[in-house]
């Protein structure tokens, strides 16, 4: 039975910030072009990433407008006015690298299958899930980013960061865990005794040396935090 388990809002926000960073590079290039005497361009004009070419084309036209400078070497013309494209070249390289980057997502329950892909070498049971995993799809920045003038719109599907149950047994076990915790609280059972039989279903890790402290079950027994990757392995 397909039912919503978890939507990772923070992970989506972080991903969107990564996409926005490409647009921010365009804004930085606009600023630097103005610093180098080049004006009249928008982020949309520069979305292909030809920052240095834009700089050169503009100044070559400016050079030809004056009888004093039109026969100068282009490098000498730039030197005369104190212009250079060094920072633009760095911005261009970073931007082009960013927009060529590929992002791969499974079409369904991406976070779970990505976990299986990363961890099956340590947990052999995860291999079987990969054998039946949905197809991966490749995306690039402009699958999510639309630029108009100096404005942008970022549209990332929520589904890429959402997990769903795949059978009724998963939902039943989660329901049973919650009922068990509630009953244990009413019976004043000790925390460690409540935790032990259900820890395998929870996002619970205590590691003082690593500075990690995640409670799958709160000390007051009021909050249960499932490890949805573990839940989705239930068949």
N, C-alpha and C positions, 0 to 999 in steps of 0.2 A: 504494500500500500504506500503510495507516494504522499508524504506529508512533510511540511516544512519542519526542519530540525533547527537550523541555525543560519543566520545571515551575518556575515562578517563585515559589518559597516566600516570598521577601522581599516581593514585590509583594502577595501574598495577605495576609501578616502586616500590611503597611501599610494595606491596605484594611480589614481587620478592626479595626484600631485606630481608623480613621475611623468605623466603625459603633459601636464601643464608646464613642466620644466622646458619642454621643447619650445612652447610658445614664449616663455620668458627669455629664451635665447634670441628669439626674433626681436623682442623688445629691446634687448641689450644691443643687438646689431643696429637697430634704428638709432639708438642713442649714440653709438660709436660713429656711425656714418655722419650724423650731425656734427659730432666733434671733429670729424675730418672734412668738414665743408660740404657734405652731401645731404641734400634735403629733398623732400617731396615724395618720399616712399612710405608705403604702409607695410605692416607685417604680412598682409596678403600678397603684396608685390614680391616679397622676399621668401615666400614659403618654400621655394625650391632650393634655397640655401646658397645662392650665388652672391655672397656678400662682397667678395673681393672683385669679382667681375663688375658688379654694380658700381663699386668705388672707382675702378679703372675707367669704365665707360663714361662715367660722369665727368671725371677730371680730364680725360682726353678731349672731350667736347669743349670743356672750359679752356683748355690750352689752345685750341684752334681759333678761339674767338679773338685772341690778341695777336697783333703782328709782332709783338715783342717776344712772345713765348711760343708761337706756333712751330718754330723750327728747332726748339730746344729738345734735347733728349727728355723722354717722359720722366725718368728718375730725377733729373735735374729740376724739372718743373715742380715735382712734388717736394723736393728738398727746398726749393725757393720759398714755397708757401708753408713749409713745415708739416706736410701731410704724409701719413704712412698707413699701410694696411696690415700691420703686424697683429694687432688685437683682433681685427676683422677675420684674419686667417685662422686664428685660434678659435674664435666663435664659430666660424664656418665648419671647421673640422669636427668640433664637438656636436654641433647641430646636425650635420649630415650623418654622423655616427648614430645619433639619437633616433633620427627618423628612419634609419635603415634597420634598427633593432627589431627583432621579431619576438612576439609574445605568444606563447602557446597555451591554450586552454582546452581541457576536455569539455565536450559539449554538455555534459551532465555531471553534477557532483565533482567538479574540478578539484576542490581542495582534498577530497578523499583519495581520488586516483593519483593525484600528485604526491600525496603522502605514501601511497603504496609504491609508487615509482622510486621514491627516495629511500624507503625503509625495507623493501622486500629482501635485500641482502642480509638484513638482521632478523627478519621475521618471515620465514619461508611461506607461511600461510597466505601472505599478501600477494604472492605471485599469481595465484589463481584468479584474483580479482582483476589483475592487469590483463590476463588472458581474455577477459570478457569486458574490458573497459570500452567505453564509447570512443569515437574518433576524436582526435585532437584537431583543433583548428588554429591556423596561424593568423596573427593580427599584427598590424604595424600602427604607428602613432596616428596616422590619418584615418584609420578605421574608427578612432574615438574622438578625433580633434577636427573641428571645422573652424576655419578662419575667414572672417569678413572684415575687411579694412584693418583696423587695429584692435578688433575684438575677437574673442574666441568662444566657442561652445564645446564643452567636453561631455560626451555621452557614452558612458560605460554601462553595459547591461548588468543589472543587479544579479541576474542568474549566474554570472561567472563567479560570484562570491557567496552562493547559497547552497546549502546542503539539504537533501530530502531523504527521508526514510525509503527503503526499498522493499520492506516486507512488514507484515503485522507483528512478527515476533519482536522486532526492534522496539516498536512502540509499546508492546506489552511489558517488556523488561524495564523500560524506562518508567512506566507507570508503576510497576511493582517496586522498583527501587524507591520511588518517592513515597509510596504507601508504607514501605518498610521503615524508612527514616522517620516518618511521622509517628508511626506506632512506637518506635524505639524511644522517641522523645517523650511520648506520653508515659512510657514505662520507666523513664529515667535510666536507661541503659548507658553505660559508659561510652564515651566518644570512640575510643580505640576499638571497642568491641562492635560498635555499629559500623565503623568504617571497613573493617577487615574483609567481610564477605562481598562488599560492593565496590571496593577500590578499583577493581579491574575495569569497571565501566566509567570511571571518573577521570577528570583532568586533574590529577592529584600528584604533586611532586614536591618533596621536601629535600633540599640539598643545601645545607648551610655553607659548605665549602665553596659552592658555586654561586651562592647568593640567590638561589632559586627557591621560591616559596609560593606554590600554587595549591590552594585548598579545593579539592573536589567536593569536599563536604565541610561546611562552615562549623566552627567549634560549637555554636549554639544549635546546630542541626536545622537551621532555618533555610539554608541555601544548598542546593545540589547542583554541581557543575559537571555535566557529562563531557566525556571525551568522545566527540561524535565520530571520529575516525575509528575508535574501538566499537562504538555502537553499530556502525555500518558493516563491520565484519561479522555481525550476528546473522546466521542463516537459518 
